[in-house]
C-alpha cells in the first residue's frame, strides 16, 4: 500500500498520473479505430513527423503543445503530398516524407545553439512537462474522446462496410477524415508527455490487446480505454520506484499488457478449441 | 401502383474522362425483381451508386421511393471486424437513431425478428466473420429489412454462397417481392436472371430491358458480354456460358 501511496504524496506525480490516465482513456479507443481503419502506419508517421515542430517550439520557448500542433499539421501535409507521388507509391512516399521530417528535427535539435533536451522531445517527460502543456493535453485528449463517442456509429459503419455505409447514414470519406483529425489532436495532446517516439505505443498496444481479448466493438473500446489508463498508471509507478524515464516505462507497460493479452487470448483459444480470432 | 424506381437518360461516372455508363432508362414497379446483368466494369455498380445518390457525376433523372438499402457482396464486408450478427443487423437502425440515444427497444426487437426471418436467430451472438458466406449474406439482408427500405439493391447475393444458403436467400428475395418491395439484383448468372421478372443488360450502356423471355437472346447477351460470352451449340438461350477467364 505504501508502495502505491508514497509516490502520490508528490503533487508532480499526482498531476502526471491524472494526465496519463486521461490520455490513456483517449488513446486506447482511438487506437482501436486506428487499427480497424488500418491506419497504424499513419499514426506512427504523424507522431514521428512532428519532431521538427517540437524542436522549433523548444528553441523559441513556445508551448510544446503549440509546436506539436504545427508539427502534426506539417507532417500531415508532407505525408499527403509524398504519398501522392506515383513514382514512389503511398507507403514509400510516406516513409520517405517522415524520414526527412525526423531527420530535419534531429538536425535542428542537435545544432550547437540548441539548449533544450532532445531526449524530452523524443521520449516525453510527464514529470517535467509544464502545467500549461499538461492542461492543454488533458483538454485535447478529453475532446478527442468526446468526438469518438459522438461519431461512434458512423465510424463503425464506414469501417465495417464501406460500400453500404452511405445507405446506412454515414459518409466514409468524412469518417476517415474525422478519425485522422482526432488522431492528430491526440498526437498533439500526448506530445509533451510521451514525446515523438513513444506515444504510438500508448495508442496501438492497448488497442491491439483489447481486440485480441474480445470480438465485440463496444467492449473492445471500453477495454482499450481501461488498458490505456492502466498502462499510464503502472508505467508512472514503475518509473517512480525504478527511477527510470517515465515515457519509456509507460510505453513498456503498454506493450507488456499487450503481451499478456496475447498470451491470455491464445490460451483461451486453445481451451475453447477454436482458432484465435 | 406507381413505380418505386424511375430512371431516365441516366449517364455518369466518377469524373475525369469517360462516363462509366450512359443511356440507361427503366422503371421498376412494386413487387418485382430485376436482374442486372453485365460484365465486370459494365456499369452494374455504377448504376447502384447512382440509385444510392452517391455517383460523383450524374446526368438524367433518378427517382427512388425512399432511401434504398444496399446489400454488398459478402466478401466485401470486413471479416475481422469485431461485431456479432445481431450488431450488424442493428446497423440498419443507425440512420434513424441520434448519436446520444441507445437504439430503441422496438428496433432491437425488430432486429431479432429480422434475424429469425432469415433463419439465423440462433446465431445472433456469433461473430459475423465466423459465419459462412451464405449466413453472412442473410445477415446483411436482415439489416436491409431493419432499414425499412422499399427498394433493395443486392450485389451478387448468390456468389460465394453454399447451395443450402442459396436456396434460402432466393426464397427470401421472393418473399420480399411478395411484400411489394422492388429488388435489383446484380448478377453474372444468366440462368438466375431467367427466373426473375425483368432483366436489365448493361455493358457501359443499356443493351436491353424487359421480361427475360423477350430480352435474353443470344444477340443481346453477345452485345452485353462481348468476348466473355461462349455459345455452346445452337438454340435459343440453351448452352450459354460466361467465360470469366477471357479477359
Interface residues (C-beta under 8 A of the other chain):
Chain A: X36 X149 X150 X151 X152 X153 X154 X156 X157 X159 X160 X161 X163 X164 X166 X167 X168 X169 X170 X211 X214 X215 X216 X217 X219 X220 X277
Chain B: X52 X53 X54 X67 X68 X69 X70 X71 X72 X76 X77 X78 X80 X81 X82 X83 X84 X87 X88 X91 X92 X94 X95 X96 X97 X99 X100 X127 X129 X130 X140 X143 X147 X149 X153 X155
